Every structure is written in C-alpha cells, then in structure tokens.
Amino acid sequence: MSSTDTAAIASVKPAVAESFAGAPVVGVVRTGARTEAAAIARAFRDGGLELIEITFTVPGAAELVAELRRERGEEGPPWIGMGTVTTAARAHEALEAGAEFLVTPNVSRAVAELALEAGVFLVVGALTPTEIVEASAAGADLVKVFPLPPVGGPGYLSVVRGPLGDVPMLAAGGFGVEEIPAYRAAGAVAFGLGPPLVGATPEETASRVRRALALARPGAAGEAGG
C-alpha cells in the first residue's frame, strides 16, 4: 500500500469513530455466496447503516470491499470495513482493498500493529477478562466481546464490565435486534449484528436497520419506536 493510500485511510478514522459513537450498529456480512453478500451489503447501505463489515468468510471479500467503496465514492458513510481479520496477511489484504476499519474475532498483536501503523479504526475480539485487557493494551479502539450469547449474554457482559468498565466494548456473537437494549444496559457501546438485520425484502431490511439504530443510539429508550 502506498503512503498516499495509507494517509487516505487514516484520514477517515475520526469520521469512522464518530459513526461508531453515534450510529453504533455494525452490519456484519457473513455468507458463503459472493452475490448474496453483495446484495446484503447494499441493502444495509440503502437501509441507512453507517458501518458495514465484510468478513473474510465471503468469497472474494476484499474485491467486494473495493467494489462497494467505488460505488460509494470518496466520502462516507457508510464506512466499509473487513472482519475475521485473523492474521497479518489478512490485515494487509484488507488494507490494500481500502477497508476503513478492521474487526478481529481474536487478539492478534500482528493485526493490531498493522492497523495502528495504517491509522485505521480497530475492533479486536476477546471474551475473557485477560483477553479483553490484552486487546485494549494492543491498541483496540473497541473490544468486541464475542461470542456473548453462549456464555450468558448481557449478564456476562455486565459482570465483566465490573472491573473493566473503562474499556469500550462492542457486543457480538448472535443476538437479535430487540436484545440491543439489554446489552446497552449491560455496558456495550456498539453492536455487531448480521442475519437479524436481514429481511425478506430490501424494505424489510431497512425497517430492521432503523429499529436497530433507534435502540442502539446513545440515549435511546428501551422501547424506541420501530
């Protein structure tokens, strides 16, 4: 990646951070079909999400990121990031494609170092208190506590945040739109969702996105209108 490309990615980090703060729902695109992934990503975009994550489990994921960025033009939102960035090689590929934020399911110092060097917004996955502290120390802008539902959901997050309340956390791992308030009450400041946002039609997807954003935004009431 050229120094010009690196500077361009780094220059949008404050705006990406603003979207994580003000519209904190990440639409996670994880599917084994490239065409389906593209359709979901565009539905998320058209529905109003400001943060769209294309995971490396999607065939041709990096090419899809570059394609979506070309369609959007120079200015976001939406911001297009890459997820399942488990290795330095994937981090390089994501940055080459123009990913504007990186998301990992694990604590990887190698990925964190590359993200910091490039100046890109970084979300690092962790589960245990030790991993959460390690992720924060590695330079994560947000720590993705994952997977939450199998280990107790909001209850687990609330307990972990007792001693680690100074670490900003994103809740992830497979929960529904209507569960967002419980995770927000437990201390999450952002939320990663995939299939629960996807409707049978683009209109239904847009409706689910609006509902998720209404529940997730700072100061939202638990019974925000849909």
HUHU-V589144 format. One record per helix or strand of 3 or more residues. SS is the DSSP state (alpha for helix, beta for strand). FROM is the first residue (numbers start at 0). LEN is the number of residues. If there is no record, write none. Layout:
BEGIN
ss:SS from:FROM len:LEN
ss:SS from:FROM len:LEN
END
This chain:
BEGIN
ss:alpha from:2 len:9
ss:alpha from:12 len:10
ss:beta from:24 len:5
ss:alpha from:33 len:14
ss:beta from:50 len:5
ss:alpha from:60 len:12
ss:beta from:78 len:5
ss:alpha from:87 len:10
ss:beta from:100 len:3
ss:alpha from:108 len:10
ss:beta from:120 len:6
ss:alpha from:128 len:9
ss:beta from:141 len:4
ss:alpha from:148 len:3
ss:alpha from:153 len:11
ss:beta from:168 len:3
ss:alpha from:176 len:10
ss:beta from:189 len:4
ss:alpha from:194 len:3
ss:alpha from:201 len:15
END
